[in-house]
């Protein structure tokens, strides 16, 4: 039996087609959110490295 021509299959396809734009938008938002969180973590780590706050503000003596 070919299920592609049944009414149930047609309803499932229509339902999936109606949900697709919202799911696509959600996936894009999650993707870019993860990208920007990673960039933010990298900038904060770089800031800590350059400002010296990661070492507790202690300088190493030369002699």
Secondary structure, 3 states (H helix, E strand, C coil): CCHHHCHHHHHHHHHHHHHHHHHHHHHHHHHHHHHHHHHHHHHHHHHHHHHCHHHCCCCCCCC
